[in-house]
Amino acid sequence: MNIVHPFMEGNGRSTRIWLDLILKKRLRKCIDWSKIEKRSYLDAMEASVVDSHPLKILLFEALTDRIDDRAMFMKGIDYSFYYEEDAFIE
């Protein structure tokens, strides 16, 4: 999705929500986005168009089975905005 729709604003949020929905349905897991440092995530996303391995490692290490935890879901939404705020400045 990052390659198909490579815009910083909005694309990341959509991709993260979409990814969590896929993981919940197929693996009964989701990402605990609070475990992924912002700079590491942005660097891995930027590199993912050539090498997706660093991004896969970040995501794999943050997997959780707390898919029915509303607080986990809401935290994911909050982090989606956090990852994109000031993304152009850093």
C-alpha positions as CSV (number, residue, x, y, z in Angstrom):
1,M,0.0,0.0,0.0
2,N,2.9,2.3,0.7
3,I,4.1,2.0,-2.9
4,V,0.7,2.3,-4.5
5,H,-0.3,5.4,-2.5
6,P,3.0,7.1,-1.5
7,F,1.6,10.2,0.2
8,M,2.7,11.0,3.7
9,E,-0.6,12.6,4.9
10,G,-3.4,10.1,5.5
11,N,-1.8,7.2,3.7
12,G,0.0,6.0,6.9
13,R,-3.2,6.0,9.0
14,S,-5.2,4.1,6.4
15,T,-2.4,1.6,5.9
16,R,-2.0,1.0,9.7
17,I,-5.8,0.5,10.2
18,W,-6.0,-1.7,7.1
19,L,-3.0,-3.8,8.3
20,D,-4.5,-4.3,11.7
21,L,-7.8,-5.5,10.2
22,I,-6.0,-8.0,8.0
23,L,-3.9,-9.3,10.9
24,K,-7.0,-9.6,13.1
25,K,-8.9,-11.6,10.5
26,R,-6.0,-13.8,9.3
27,L,-3.8,-14.2,12.4
28,R,-5.9,-13.2,15.3
29,K,-3.2,-10.6,16.1
30,C,-2.8,-6.9,15.8
31,I,0.0,-4.4,16.2
32,D,0.7,-2.7,19.6
33,W,1.8,0.5,17.9
34,S,3.1,1.9,21.2
35,K,6.0,-0.6,21.0
36,I,7.3,0.9,17.7
37,E,9.5,4.0,18.0
38,K,8.4,6.8,15.6
39,R,11.8,7.4,13.9
40,S,12.4,3.7,13.4
41,Y,9.0,3.3,11.9
42,L,9.3,6.2,9.5
43,D,12.8,5.1,8.4
44,A,11.5,1.5,7.9
45,M,8.5,2.8,5.9
46,E,10.8,4.9,3.7
47,A,13.1,2.0,3.1
48,S,10.2,-0.5,2.5
49,V,9.9,0.5,-1.2
50,V,13.3,-1.2,-1.7
51,D,13.6,-3.5,1.3
52,S,10.6,-4.4,3.5
53,H,12.6,-6.6,5.9
54,P,13.2,-3.9,8.6
55,L,9.6,-3.0,8.6
56,K,8.5,-6.6,8.9
57,I,10.8,-7.0,11.9
58,L,9.4,-3.9,13.6
59,L,5.8,-5.1,13.1
60,F,6.5,-8.7,14.0
61,E,8.1,-7.7,17.4
62,A,5.0,-5.5,18.2
63,L,2.4,-8.2,17.5
64,T,-0.2,-8.9,20.3
65,D,-3.2,-11.1,20.6
66,R,-5.2,-8.4,22.4
67,I,-7.5,-8.0,19.4
68,D,-10.6,-7.5,21.4
69,D,-9.1,-4.9,23.7
70,R,-10.8,-1.5,22.9
71,A,-8.0,0.4,24.6
72,M,-5.5,-1.3,22.2
73,F,-7.6,-0.3,19.2
74,M,-7.9,3.3,20.3
75,K,-4.2,3.5,21.1
76,G,-3.5,2.4,17.6
77,I,-5.6,5.3,16.2
78,D,-3.8,7.7,18.5
79,Y,-0.4,6.4,17.4
80,S,-1.5,6.7,13.7
81,F,-1.8,10.5,14.2
82,Y,1.4,10.6,16.3
83,Y,3.5,8.9,13.5
84,E,2.4,11.5,11.0
85,E,2.5,14.7,13.1
86,D,5.5,16.8,12.1
87,A,6.6,14.0,9.7
88,F,7.8,16.6,7.2
89,I,9.9,18.5,9.8
90,E,11.9,15.7,11.3
